Amino acid sequence: MKNYILIAATALISLTACSPEGETAEQKRAREVQDSLVAIINDKETSVNDFISAFDEVERNLDSVSIKQNVILMHSDGDMKLTQKVRINREIKAINDLMDANRKKLAELSKKLKRSNTKNAQLEKTIATLTNQLAVKDQELAALNQRLVDLDAQVAQLKTSVDTLSQQGVAKSTLIAERTTALHTAYYRVDDKKELRKAKLIERKGGVLGLGRTSQLNKDLDKSKFTQIDYTQTTTIPVNSKDFKMITPHPSDSYKLDKTDKLVNCILITNPEKFWSESKYLVVSN
């Protein structure tokens, strides 16, 4: 069709080669038709070139999207590092921009073709093909986006698990520390017998008719009336007494007495575990 138009235009140009001054009415009409045809040809060539250029741009964008998809897939395997996440976010933004540009371009082409006075089946077919390719690409990107969402969920779940394990670890450490502290906790009180009985820390038992009775640790004790220690940290118990007597049982080879001729200064615990093995309470009367 384009060739026929060109031939007709050429013929008309030859007919109107004469000066406009001597043209007849028929020649004038022919010249007007020629001008219209040339304008139509130029307009059609411009429109076709615009369509071709737009098609090429959409196809280039789709190729770029595919390349960026592969980049994301390559960097989304396993645990993502911060640099990988930054790169993926950058590629996702570029893909979104390209897809938006494609949609706008195809919408413009469809409107432009509808406004055209003549229908072009080939152009319509090309636009439809590109529109289908765009729809397929949208589906691929939706699947890719879901993969990234799932990966983020896995990372979030992993983080939650780590946090939970950390909390459990802290709880266990706290429990162990508490139990260790309890195991290493001991109590001592150094006082005269009268004060010890008054505080109900000791009681006299045994003997016959009041004879041979000994002071023993009371079963019902008020811990607040003792000095509490961590026996792994405290190995010296001050006594400062002339009359020294241990009410509670402690192995004699687990401690020494720091004393002078008339005064016991303190108890030096040489083996804490053994010293406190029979009783966690030390009661000394002076």
C-alpha positions as CSV (number, residue, x, y, z in Angstrom):
1,M,0.0,0.0,0.0
2,K,2.8,2.3,0.9
3,N,4.4,1.7,-2.5
4,Y,1.2,2.6,-4.3
5,I,0.9,5.8,-2.4
6,L,4.5,6.7,-3.3
7,I,3.9,5.9,-7.0
8,A,0.8,8.1,-7.1
9,A,2.6,10.9,-5.3
10,T,5.5,10.7,-7.8
11,A,3.1,10.8,-10.8
12,L,1.3,13.8,-9.3
13,I,4.6,15.6,-8.7
14,S,5.5,15.2,-12.4
15,L,2.1,16.6,-13.5
16,T,2.5,19.7,-11.4
17,A,6.1,20.4,-12.4
18,C,4.9,23.4,-14.3
19,S,4.6,26.8,-12.8
20,P,1.5,27.4,-10.7
21,E,0.8,30.4,-12.8
22,G,-0.3,28.4,-15.8
23,E,-1.9,25.4,-14.0
24,T,-5.4,24.4,-14.9
25,A,-8.2,23.6,-12.5
26,E,-7.4,19.9,-12.9
27,Q,-3.8,20.5,-12.2
28,K,-4.6,22.4,-9.1
29,R,-6.8,19.6,-7.8
30,A,-4.0,17.2,-8.5
31,R,-1.5,19.3,-6.6
32,E,-3.8,19.5,-3.6
33,V,-4.2,15.7,-3.6
34,Q,-0.4,15.3,-3.9
35,D,0.2,17.6,-0.9
36,S,-2.3,15.5,1.2
37,L,-0.7,12.2,0.2
38,V,2.8,13.5,1.0
39,A,1.5,14.6,4.4
40,I,-0.2,11.2,5.0
41,I,3.0,9.4,4.0
42,N,5.2,11.5,6.3
43,D,2.7,11.1,9.2
44,K,2.5,7.3,8.7
45,E,6.3,7.0,8.5
46,T,6.7,9.0,11.7
47,S,4.0,7.0,13.5
48,V,5.5,3.7,12.5
49,N,9.0,4.8,13.6
50,D,7.5,5.9,16.9
51,F,5.9,2.5,17.4
52,I,9.1,0.6,16.4
53,S,11.1,2.7,18.8
54,A,8.6,2.1,21.6
55,F,8.6,-1.6,21.0
56,D,12.4,-1.8,21.1
57,E,12.3,0.1,24.4
58,V,9.8,-2.2,26.0
59,E,11.8,-5.3,24.8
60,R,15.0,-3.9,26.2
61,N,13.3,-3.2,29.5
62,L,12.0,-6.8,29.7
63,D,15.5,-8.1,29.0
64,S,16.9,-5.9,31.8
65,V,14.2,-7.2,34.1
66,S,15.2,-10.8,33.4
67,I,18.9,-10.0,34.1
68,K,18.0,-8.4,37.4
69,Q,15.8,-11.3,38.3
70,N,18.8,-13.6,37.9
71,V,20.9,-11.3,40.0
72,I,18.3,-11.5,42.8
73,L,18.0,-15.3,42.5
74,M,21.8,-15.6,42.6
75,H,22.0,-13.6,45.9
76,S,18.9,-15.0,47.7
77,D,20.2,-18.5,48.3
78,G,20.8,-19.3,52.0
79,D,21.3,-16.7,54.7
80,M,21.5,-13.2,53.2
81,K,24.2,-10.8,54.4
82,L,23.6,-7.1,54.7
83,T,25.4,-6.3,51.5
84,Q,23.3,-8.9,49.6
85,K,20.1,-7.4,51.0
86,V,21.2,-3.9,49.9
87,R,21.9,-5.2,46.4
88,I,18.6,-7.1,46.2
89,N,16.7,-4.0,47.3
90,R,18.4,-2.0,44.7
91,E,17.6,-4.5,42.0
92,I,14.0,-4.7,43.1
93,K,13.6,-1.0,42.8
94,A,15.1,-1.0,39.3
95,I,12.8,-3.8,38.3
96,N,9.7,-1.9,39.6
97,D,10.8,1.2,37.7
98,L,11.3,-0.8,34.4
99,M,8.0,-2.5,34.7
100,D,6.2,0.8,35.4
101,A,7.8,2.3,32.3
102,N,6.7,-0.7,30.2
103,R,3.1,-0.4,31.4
104,K,3.0,3.3,30.6
105,K,4.6,2.8,27.2
106,L,2.2,0.1,26.1
107,A,-0.8,2.1,27.4
108,E,0.4,5.1,25.3
109,L,0.9,2.9,22.2
110,S,-2.6,1.4,22.6
111,K,-4.2,4.8,22.8
112,K,-2.1,6.1,19.9
113,L,-3.2,3.2,17.7
114,K,-6.9,3.7,18.6
115,R,-6.6,7.3,17.6
116,S,-5.2,6.4,14.3
117,N,-7.6,6.7,11.3
118,T,-6.4,3.4,9.9
119,K,-6.2,0.0,11.6
120,N,-2.9,-1.9,11.5
121,A,-3.3,-5.5,12.4
122,Q,0.5,-6.1,12.7
123,L,0.9,-3.2,15.2
124,E,-2.1,-4.4,17.2
125,K,-0.6,-7.9,17.3
126,T,2.8,-6.7,18.4
127,I,1.2,-4.6,21.2
128,A,-0.8,-7.7,22.3
129,T,2.3,-9.8,22.3
130,L,4.3,-7.4,24.4
131,T,1.3,-7.0,26.8
132,N,1.3,-10.8,27.3
133,Q,5.0,-10.8,27.9
134,L,4.5,-8.2,30.5
135,A,1.8,-10.2,32.2
136,V,4.1,-13.3,32.2
137,K,6.9,-11.2,33.7
138,D,4.5,-9.9,36.4
139,Q,3.7,-13.6,37.4
140,E,7.4,-14.4,37.5
141,L,8.1,-11.3,39.7
142,A,5.2,-12.2,42.0
143,A,6.7,-15.7,42.5
144,L,10.1,-14.1,43.1
145,N,8.6,-11.6,45.6
146,Q,7.0,-14.5,47.5
147,R,10.3,-16.3,47.6
148,L,11.9,-13.2,49.1
149,V,9.0,-12.9,51.6
150,D,9.4,-16.5,52.6
151,L,13.1,-16.0,53.0
152,D,12.5,-13.0,55.2
153,A,10.0,-15.0,57.2
154,Q,12.6,-17.7,57.7
155,V,15.2,-15.2,58.7
156,A,12.7,-13.7,61.2
157,Q,11.8,-17.1,62.5
158,L,15.5,-18.0,62.9
159,K,16.1,-14.7,64.8
160,T,13.1,-15.5,67.0
161,S,14.5,-19.0,67.7
162,V,17.9,-17.5,68.5
163,D,16.3,-14.9,70.8
164,T,14.3,-17.7,72.5
165,L,17.4,-19.8,72.9
166,S,19.2,-16.8,74.3
167,Q,16.4,-16.2,76.7
168,Q,16.4,-19.8,77.7
169,G,20.2,-19.7,78.1
170,V,20.0,-16.6,80.3
171,A,17.2,-18.2,82.4
172,K,19.3,-21.4,82.8
173,S,22.4,-19.3,83.6
174,T,20.4,-17.4,86.2
175,L,19.0,-20.6,87.6
176,I,22.5,-22.2,87.8
177,A,23.9,-19.0,89.4
178,E,21.1,-19.0,91.9
179,R,21.6,-22.7,92.7
180,T,25.3,-22.2,92.9
181,T,24.9,-19.3,95.2
182,A,22.5,-21.4,97.4
183,L,25.0,-24.2,97.5
184,H,27.8,-21.9,98.5
185,T,25.7,-20.0,101.1
186,A,26.6,-20.5,104.7
187,Y,25.7,-18.8,108.0
188,Y,27.7,-18.0,111.1
189,R,27.2,-16.5,114.5
190,V,29.8,-15.8,117.2
191,D,28.3,-14.9,120.5
192,D,28.1,-15.9,124.2
193,K,25.8,-18.7,125.2
194,K,23.3,-16.5,126.9
195,E,22.8,-14.5,123.7
196,L,22.7,-17.6,121.5
197,R,20.0,-19.1,123.7
198,K,18.1,-15.8,123.8
199,A,18.1,-15.8,120.0
200,K,16.9,-19.4,120.1
201,L,19.8,-20.5,118.0
202,I,21.0,-23.2,120.5
203,E,19.3,-25.5,123.0
204,R,20.6,-27.8,125.7
205,K,20.0,-31.5,125.3
206,G,20.9,-34.8,126.8
207,G,22.4,-35.6,130.1
208,V,20.8,-37.0,133.3
209,L,19.3,-34.8,136.0
210,G,20.7,-31.7,134.4
211,L,24.2,-33.2,134.3
212,G,26.1,-33.8,131.0
213,R,23.8,-31.7,128.9
214,T,25.3,-30.1,125.8
215,S,24.4,-27.2,123.7
216,Q,23.1,-28.1,120.2
217,L,21.8,-26.1,117.2
218,N,18.1,-25.5,117.4
219,K,16.1,-27.1,114.5
220,D,14.0,-24.0,114.0
221,L,16.4,-21.3,113.0
222,D,15.9,-17.7,112.1
223,K,18.4,-17.0,109.3
224,S,18.2,-13.3,109.8
225,K,20.1,-13.7,113.2
226,F,23.1,-15.0,111.3
227,T,25.7,-13.4,109.1
228,Q,25.3,-14.8,105.6
229,I,28.3,-15.5,103.5
230,D,29.5,-17.2,100.3
231,Y,31.9,-19.7,101.8
232,T,34.0,-19.8,98.6
233,Q,34.7,-16.1,99.2
234,T,34.8,-15.9,103.0
235,T,37.4,-18.2,104.6
236,T,38.1,-16.2,107.8
237,I,35.6,-16.0,110.6
238,P,36.4,-13.5,113.4
239,V,36.1,-14.8,116.9
240,N,38.2,-12.5,119.3
241,S,37.3,-14.6,122.3
242,K,39.1,-16.3,125.2
243,D,36.4,-19.0,125.7
244,F,36.1,-20.6,122.3
245,K,33.8,-23.4,121.6
246,M,32.2,-24.7,118.3
247,I,28.5,-25.6,118.9
248,T,28.2,-27.0,115.3
249,P,30.2,-29.9,113.9
250,H,33.0,-29.1,111.5
251,P,35.9,-31.5,110.6
252,S,39.0,-30.5,112.6
253,D,41.3,-30.9,109.6
254,S,39.4,-28.3,107.5
255,Y,40.3,-25.3,109.6
256,K,43.0,-23.7,111.8
257,L,42.8,-21.3,114.7
258,D,44.6,-18.0,114.6
259,K,45.3,-17.4,118.3
260,T,47.6,-16.1,120.9
261,D,48.2,-17.5,124.3
262,K,45.0,-16.1,125.7
263,L,42.8,-15.2,122.7
264,V,41.4,-16.9,119.6
265,N,41.5,-14.2,116.9
266,C,39.7,-16.0,114.1
267,I,39.0,-19.3,112.4
268,L,41.0,-19.9,109.2
269,I,39.1,-22.2,106.9
270,T,41.6,-24.2,104.9
271,N,39.1,-26.5,103.1
272,P,35.8,-24.7,102.7
273,E,33.9,-27.6,101.0
274,K,34.9,-30.0,103.8
275,F,34.4,-27.5,106.6
276,W,30.8,-26.8,105.6
277,S,30.0,-30.4,104.5
278,E,28.3,-31.4,107.8
279,S,26.5,-28.1,108.5
280,K,26.0,-24.9,106.7
281,Y,25.7,-23.1,110.0
282,L,28.6,-22.2,112.2
283,V,27.8,-21.3,115.8
284,V,30.6,-20.3,118.1
285,S,30.1,-19.5,121.7
286,N,32.6,-17.3,123.6
